[in-house]
Structures are given as C-alpha cells and as structure tokens.
C-alpha cells in the first residue's frame, strides 16, 4: 500500500497533466496502483476493508484467554478444536491490535543529573567460573549518574555486611560520595516502606551518614529511575564475563577492577565523551570521605571449645590453648578472621571464601610436644585469704578438698567471716574446729559469735537484776 507522501506526488503529477504511464514510470509503481490513487482522489491512506479472520471468534478468544491465563498457544489449540480456521500468527496479531493481553508500552523516561548529585547501586546474580567450577555469585555495582563512571565487585552472597564492604571500597575508589544513593527496595538496606516512604535500617542509615550520603529508593515498577546502574549488568555479562575464567575470588575482583578502568576510559555514544573525562569534572564536587574510614567487620561472640577452636560460618579457627573455656570476641572482615580477648588480638586467620566444615589451626596456638595444659594457679580469693592471714593455709586446703565444685563460693564466705569479725575470736574458732574436721562454715560462724560474746560483751549473772 502506497504511503501518504507517494500518494501526494501522484496527485500532484496528475494535476500537472502527466499520463498514468508517465506517473507510474516516474514513481516506479504499477499503473494499477496509480489508477487506484487517482480514483480515490485523496492523499490519506485508506483503512483496509478486508475482514479479520479472528473477528468472528472474538467472544471465544476473550473467554479462552481468561481460562488459559493468557497463554495464547493454548488459546489457539482450543480454538482449533472448536473448528476455527486461523493461524497462530493471525490470532496473536488480532490480540495485539485489539489490546487483548497486552498494553502499549509507555514512553521511557529521561533523567538528568548534576555533578555529584546522585549515585545508583544494585546487585545482580551472575554465573562465573572460579577455580574450574561454575557457580552463581552476586555482582555489586555502583555508578555515578553524571559521569557514568562504574565500579563493580563480586561476592559469594550479599547482605548488609557485604553491602557495607562494597560501598566502602567503591567510595574509596571514587574518592568521595554523591549526595544520595539510589537503590531498589532491597531488604539489605530497607527496614520498612517503599519508594519515598522507605525507611533504611538504622545500621545502614548510620553507615551512610558517616560516609556523607543518604539512601533513597525508587518507586516499585519504576525501573527507568535506576537505569544508570541496571543497564550495565547485561554489558558486564556479555563483555567482562565472556570467555573468562578466574583462579580465585581475589583474581576475579582484581580483573573486575581492571575491566572497570578500561570501560570507564571508552567513549560513550550517548555522552559523546569518556566517563573518565566527565569524572575529572565531577570528582572535586564529591563529598569527601572522613579522614579515617574504619574497616568494615561483623562481630561474633564465641566460647573457645575444648579443642582450642572457635566456630564461624561452619569453619573452626584455632586460638591460643590457654583460652579454652573463655569467651572471646571475633571480628569477621573481608579478608581476615580476627579473635580478641578483651582489647588484645590473640589470633588472626585469612578468611576462607569457599570453605565449609574445615578446621584452620596455627602451630603457635598448640602446646609444644609433651607439654600439656598448664596447671591453674591459686585462686584470687585464696590469695586474698592467705595474704590477710597466712595461718589459715591448712584450713583453706581442707575446704578445697571437701568442696571441689564449690571452692570459690566457700572461700569467699570464709574471707567474708575473716573481714567481718575480730581476728582473735575468729582464729580461736578455726583452731578449735580443725582437729575435728569441722568445715561447716555456718557452725564455724556460731562458734565465732560465741567467742565474741564471751570476750567483748559483759553478760549478766543469773538472778541479778540490773
């Protein structure tokens, strides 16, 4: 069918007196087509008047479309069973023209950003070959919206710990932060709400505040709002990962950083510039990072087991054997597993990225051959007792033998008696009890009180009235 411009030319040439043969030759069209345009006398393209094959089956199409949950293949099969003589292409074309099961795509939005105004962050699962095995990993990406400079890294999983690790590394790579970070409505950052009503988790809000930016989330379904970061994932999969294998995680992330530097140095057709050149203008306007950016770590508390190990993520890590039975603090960072006894670091292990149910033991954490666990020294309460009164040594030893499971509590009670009562009546009661093996401290206290009453109080004689 001839378009409107060609129909206009045919009518104009006819008005100028050219014959149908001459017009057809000039326009390189059939004479029948020229005659049809001249008969209509209109430059408007006529609507086709042929009936659609699927029109008589409109009601059946609507009913079966609902019953088959929008599956046009099944709709076509059921219409054929009912005797409809139409192809699958005719059915889909009819549904498309009449808006059955499809809606016209809305026009894509366009967003413009000033320097250092916004950065966008998102993640995407990718299949990567690491150490000869293909596995699914998480690709984390951050893009500056003005200059389009890209930074990405890969992680085995992605939670709030890894999110803080990645954003810290990315902002150090950029040398600053934009005013806001646009995200989708991911639970990694979001505590509640979506879009404008989104409230970030307190720890993520505090993290962003320290580095000088705020989190914002786009509305649900508004994919164009985060297009700066979304569009790069297909580019990364089709370019960076294509034909590449990696020895380990360190090799993967090192090559990812190198690829980002190469991609940022290429000219973008829609920008008519290189992202690295635009970044030179944007970087001075970024919010500077604090003078000290602490390493991101996740905190655990564990009790050292009988074998001198602590467990983190199904792996056992050794600590110095004198700490067996003690509670320690574990700081899990991107590269290390560090163990602290109070403020002192007592062990440090490289972080295993892919290990499970394995034990990591350092030689210096085990006793030398033939050397067992050191014997425990005297208890602090025992030292305090014997410092105040060395003559109680035999009685203390007897108490430790009699009450092996309650030694500390028993010695604390004896220390309390020593401090509360005068020394002479107390020692008299102890020396009196020792030959009989009397180790009941309640009876010992009654004996002390009897001695105190006899020596320090004036008792009335019987029958004497005061």
C-alpha positions in Angstrom: 0.0 0.0 0.0 1.3 3.4 -1.0 2.2 5.8 1.7 0.8 9.3 2.1 3.8 11.1 0.6 3.8 9.0 -2.6 0.0 9.5 -3.0 0.6 13.2 -2.7 3.2 13.1 -5.5 0.9 11.0 -7.8 -2.0 13.5 -7.4 0.3 16.5 -8.0 1.8 14.9 -11.2 -1.7 14.2 -12.4 -2.7 17.8 -11.9 0.3 18.8 -14.0 -1.1 16.8 -16.9 1.2 13.7 -16.9 -0.3 10.5 -18.1 -0.8 7.4 -15.9 2.1 5.6 -17.7 4.4 8.6 -17.1 3.4 8.9 -13.5 3.9 5.1 -12.9 7.3 5.3 -14.5 8.4 8.3 -12.5 7.3 6.8 -9.2 8.3 3.3 -10.2 4.9 1.9 -9.2 2.4 -0.2 -11.1 -0.2 1.6 -13.2 -3.0 -0.2 -11.3 -1.7 1.4 -8.1 -1.6 4.8 -9.7 -5.2 4.4 -11.0 -6.4 3.4 -7.6 -4.9 6.6 -6.1 -6.5 8.7 -8.8 -9.9 7.1 -8.3 -9.8 7.8 -4.6 -8.7 11.4 -5.2 -7.3 11.5 -1.6 -3.8 11.6 -0.2 -4.9 9.9 3.0 -4.0 6.2 3.2 -7.3 4.2 3.2 -8.0 1.8 6.0 -8.0 -1.9 4.9 -11.6 -3.1 4.4 -10.9 -6.8 4.5 -12.4 -8.6 7.4 -10.1 -10.2 10.1 -10.3 -13.9 10.3 -10.4 -13.9 14.1 -13.2 -11.3 14.3 -16.0 -13.9 14.4 -14.2 -15.7 17.2 -13.8 -12.6 19.4 -16.0 -13.8 22.3 -14.4 -17.3 22.3 -10.9 -15.7 22.3 -11.8 -13.5 25.3 -13.3 -16.4 27.2 -10.4 -18.8 26.4 -7.8 -16.1 27.1 -9.1 -15.8 30.7 -9.4 -19.6 31.1 -5.9 -20.3 29.8 -4.4 -17.5 32.0 -3.1 -15.5 29.0 -1.3 -18.4 27.2 -2.1 -17.8 23.5 -0.6 -21.1 22.5 -3.3 -22.9 24.5 -6.0 -20.4 23.2 -5.0 -21.3 19.6 -5.2 -25.0 20.3 -8.6 -24.7 21.9 -10.0 -22.5 19.1 -8.7 -25.1 16.5 -10.5 -27.8 18.5 -13.7 -25.7 18.2 -13.3 -25.5 14.4 -11.6 -22.1 14.0 -9.5 -21.9 10.7 -6.9 -19.3 11.6 -3.2 -19.4 12.1 -1.3 -18.7 15.3 0.1 -15.5 13.7 -3.4 -14.3 12.9 -4.5 -14.9 16.5 -1.6 -13.0 18.0 -1.9 -10.2 15.5 -5.6 -9.8 16.3 -4.9 -9.8 20.1 -2.1 -7.2 19.6 -4.3 -4.9 17.5 -7.2 -5.1 19.9 -5.3 -4.9 23.1 -6.1 -8.4 24.4 -3.5 -9.4 26.9 -1.1 -6.5 26.1 -0.9 -2.8 26.7 1.0 -0.2 24.7 4.4 0.4 26.3 4.7 3.8 28.0 7.4 6.0 26.7 10.7 5.7 28.6 11.6 8.5 31.0 14.8 10.5 30.9 16.6 11.7 33.9 19.4 14.3 34.0 21.7 14.7 37.0 24.1 17.4 38.1 27.7 16.7 39.2 27.9 14.8 42.5 24.1 14.7 42.8 23.3 11.0 42.7 24.9 7.6 42.5 23.0 4.3 41.9 23.7 0.9 43.5 22.3 -2.5 42.7 23.2 -6.2 42.5 22.6 -9.0 40.0 23.3 -12.7 40.1 25.9 -13.9 37.6 27.3 -17.3 36.8 31.1 -17.3 36.9 33.8 -19.9 36.5 36.1 -19.8 39.6 38.8 -22.4 40.1 37.4 -24.6 37.4 33.8 -24.7 38.8 30.9 -22.6 37.6 29.0 -21.1 40.4 26.4 -18.3 41.0 27.8 -15.2 42.6 26.5 -11.7 43.3 27.7 -8.8 41.2 27.6 -5.5 43.1 27.8 -2.3 41.1 27.9 1.5 41.8 27.6 4.2 39.1 28.0 7.9 39.4 24.9 9.2 37.4 26.6 12.3 35.9 29.9 10.9 34.7 28.7 7.3 34.3 31.9 6.0 36.0 31.3 2.4 37.0 32.8 0.3 39.8 31.8 -3.4 40.5 32.9 -6.3 42.6 31.8 -9.9 43.2 30.8 -11.6 46.4 29.6 -15.1 47.4 26.4 -13.6 48.9 25.1 -10.1 49.6 23.8 -9.0 52.9 24.3 -5.8 55.0 27.9 -6.8 55.9 28.9 -7.2 52.2 26.9 -4.1 51.2 29.0 -2.0 53.6 32.2 -3.7 52.5 31.3 -2.9 48.8 30.2 0.7 49.3 33.3 1.4 51.4 35.6 0.1 48.7 33.6 1.8 45.9 33.6 5.2 47.6 37.3 4.9 48.3 37.8 4.1 44.6 35.9 7.2 43.6 37.5 9.4 46.3 34.2 10.7 47.7 30.4 10.2 47.6 27.4 11.8 45.9 24.7 13.4 48.0 22.3 10.4 47.6 22.5 6.8 46.7 19.5 5.4 44.7 18.6 1.8 45.4 15.8 -0.5 44.6 13.6 -1.7 47.5 16.0 -4.3 48.8 15.8 -5.7 52.3 19.6 -5.3 52.6 19.1 -1.6 53.1 15.4 -1.1 53.7 13.8 -1.5 57.1 10.3 -0.7 56.1 8.3 1.1 53.4 9.0 1.5 49.7 9.8 4.4 47.4 9.5 7.8 49.0 8.2 6.2 52.2 11.3 3.9 52.5 13.0 3.9 55.9 16.5 2.5 55.9 17.7 0.1 58.6 19.4 2.0 61.5 22.8 0.4 60.9 22.7 1.3 57.2 21.5 4.8 57.9 24.3 5.3 60.4 26.8 3.9 57.9 25.6 6.2 55.1 25.7 9.2 57.4 29.3 8.5 58.4 30.4 8.5 54.7 28.3 11.6 53.8 25.3 10.4 51.8 21.7 9.2 52.2 19.8 6.2 50.8 16.8 6.8 48.6 14.6 4.1 46.9 12.7 4.4 43.7 9.0 3.6 43.4 8.0 0.0 42.7 7.9 -0.7 38.9 9.8 2.5 38.0 12.8 0.7 36.5 13.8 3.7 34.5 14.7 5.5 37.7 17.7 3.2 38.3 18.6 2.7 34.6 22.2 4.1 35.1 23.2 1.0 37.1 20.7 -1.5 35.6 21.9 -1.2 32.0 25.4 -2.1 32.9 24.7 -5.7 34.1 24.0 -7.0 30.7 27.1 -5.2 29.4 29.2 -6.9 32.2 27.8 -10.3 31.5 28.3 -10.1 27.7 31.7 -8.4 27.8 33.6 -8.9 31.0 32.5 -12.5 31.8 32.5 -13.7 28.2 35.3 -16.3 27.8 36.9 -15.5 31.1 37.9 -17.9 33.9 39.3 -17.0 37.3 41.7 -18.7 39.7 40.0 -17.5 42.9 38.0 -14.6 44.3 41.0 -12.3 44.5 41.7 -12.9 40.8 38.1 -12.3 39.9 37.8 -9.0 41.8 41.2 -7.8 40.6 40.2 -8.4 36.9 36.8 -6.7 37.6 38.6 -3.6 38.8 40.9 -3.5 35.8 37.9 -4.0 33.4 36.1 -1.1 35.1 39.1 1.2 34.4 39.1 0.1 30.8 35.3 0.6 30.4 35.5 4.0 32.0 38.1 5.1 29.5 36.0 4.3 26.5 33.9 6.9 24.8 30.1 6.6 25.2 28.0 7.3 22.1 25.1 8.9 24.1 27.6 11.0 26.2 29.9 12.0 23.3 32.6 11.8 25.9 34.5 9.3 28.0 33.2 8.8 31.6 36.7 9.3 32.9 36.8 12.8 31.4 33.5 13.7 32.9 34.6 12.3 36.2 37.5 14.7 36.2 34.9 17.5 36.5 32.7 15.6 39.0 35.3 14.3 41.4 36.2 17.7 43.1 32.5 18.1 43.9 32.0 14.8 45.6 31.6 14.8 49.4 35.0 13.9 50.8 35.3 10.8 53.0 36.3 11.0 56.6 39.9 11.3 57.5 39.7 7.7 58.9 37.4 5.1 57.3 37.4 2.1 59.7 37.5 -1.4 58.2 34.0 -3.0 58.0 33.7 -6.1 60.2 31.0 -8.3 61.6 31.1 -9.1 65.3 30.6 -12.5 66.8 31.0 -13.8 70.4 32.1 -17.4 71.0 33.3 -19.6 73.8 36.6 -21.4 73.0 35.8 -25.2 72.8 37.8 -28.0 74.4 39.9 -28.4 71.3 41.0 -24.7 71.3 38.9 -23.6 68.4 36.1 -21.1 67.7 33.4 -21.7 65.0 32.4 -19.1 62.4 30.2 -20.0 59.5 30.7 -23.7 59.9 34.5 -23.4 60.0 36.7 -23.8 63.1 39.6 -21.4 63.7 42.3 -22.1 66.4 43.1 -19.7 69.3 45.9 -20.0 71.9 45.1 -23.1 74.0 45.2 -21.2 77.4 41.9 -19.5 76.4 40.0 -22.8 76.4 36.6 -22.2 78.1 36.9 -18.4 77.8 34.5 -16.2 75.9 36.2 -14.2 73.1 35.2 -11.6 70.5 35.6 -12.4 66.8 35.8 -9.7 64.1 35.0 -11.0 60.6 36.3 -8.7 57.9 36.5 -9.0 54.2 40.0 -10.6 54.3 40.6 -11.8 57.9 39.0 -13.6 60.9 40.5 -12.0 64.0 40.0 -13.1 67.6 40.2 -10.7 70.6 40.5 -11.4 74.3 39.2 -8.1 75.6 41.2 -5.4 73.8 44.0 -7.7 72.8 44.1 -9.6 69.5 45.1 -13.2 70.2 44.6 -14.8 66.7 44.3 -13.8 63.1 43.4 -16.1 60.2 42.9 -15.5 56.4 39.2 -15.5 55.6 38.2 -18.7 53.6 35.8 -17.7 50.9 34.5 -21.1 49.8 35.4 -23.4 52.7 32.8 -25.3 54.8 33.2 -27.7 57.7 37.0 -27.2 57.7 39.5 -26.6 60.6 42.2 -24.0 60.4 44.9 -24.4 63.1 48.1 -22.3 63.6 51.1 -24.1 65.0 51.8 -21.4 67.6 48.3 -22.0 69.1 49.1 -25.5 70.2 51.3 -26.6 73.2 54.8 -28.0 72.5 55.1 -31.7 72.3 55.0 -33.2 75.7 53.6 -30.0 77.3 50.0 -30.3 78.5 47.7 -27.6 79.5 49.3 -25.5 82.3 48.1 -26.2 85.8 45.9 -23.5 87.2 47.5 -21.3 89.8 45.9 -20.3 93.2 42.5 -18.7 93.0 42.4 -14.9 93.6 40.2 -15.4 96.7 42.6 -17.9 98.1 45.5 -15.4 97.6 43.5 -12.7 99.4 42.7 -15.1 102.3 46.3 -16.2 102.8 47.6 -12.6 102.4 45.4 -11.4 105.2 46.0 -14.5 107.5 48.7 -17.0 106.4 47.8 -19.3 109.4 44.6 -20.3 107.6 46.5 -22.3 104.9 45.7 -25.7 106.4 42.0 -24.8 106.8 41.8 -23.5 103.2 43.4 -26.7 101.8 40.8 -28.8 103.8 38.0 -26.7 102.4 39.2 -27.1 98.8 39.4 -30.9 99.3 35.9 -31.1 100.9 34.1 -28.8 98.4 35.8 -29.2 95.0 32.8 -27.9 93.0 32.1 -25.0 95.3 35.6 -23.9 96.2 35.3 -20.3 95.1 32.0 -19.7 96.9 33.2 -21.4 100.1 36.4 -19.4 100.2 34.5 -16.2 99.6 32.4 -17.0 102.6 35.4 -17.7 104.7 37.0 -14.4 103.5 33.8 -12.6 104.5 34.0 -14.1 108.0 37.6 -13.1 108.4 36.9 -9.5 107.4 33.6 -9.1 109.5 34.7 -10.5 112.9 37.6 -9.7 115.2 40.7 -11.7 114.3 41.3 -13.3 117.7 37.9 -15.0 118.3 37.8 -15.9 114.6 41.2 -17.7 114.7 40.3 -19.4 118.1 37.2 -20.9 116.4 39.2 -22.1 113.4 41.9 -23.7 115.5 39.2 -25.4 117.6 37.4 -26.7 114.6 40.5 -28.0 112.7 41.2 -31.1 114.9 37.6 -32.3 114.4 37.5 -31.7 110.6 34.6 -29.2 111.2 34.3 -27.5 107.8 30.7 -26.3 108.0 31.1 -22.5 107.9 27.6 -21.9 109.5 28.8 -23.8 112.6 32.1 -22.0 112.4 30.3 -18.6 112.4 28.3 -19.6 115.5 31.5 -20.6 117.3 33.0 -17.2 116.4 29.9 -15.4 117.7 30.2 -17.4 120.9 33.8 -16.3 121.4 32.9 -12.7 120.5 30.1 -12.7 123.1 32.3 -14.1 125.8 35.2 -11.7 125.2 33.6 -8.5 124.2 30.3 -8.3 125.9 29.5 -8.1 129.7 27.0 -10.8 130.5 24.5 -10.5 133.4 24.8 -13.1 136.1 21.7 -15.3 136.7 19.4 -13.8 139.2 21.0 -10.4 139.1 18.6 -7.5 138.3 20.1 -4.5 136.6 
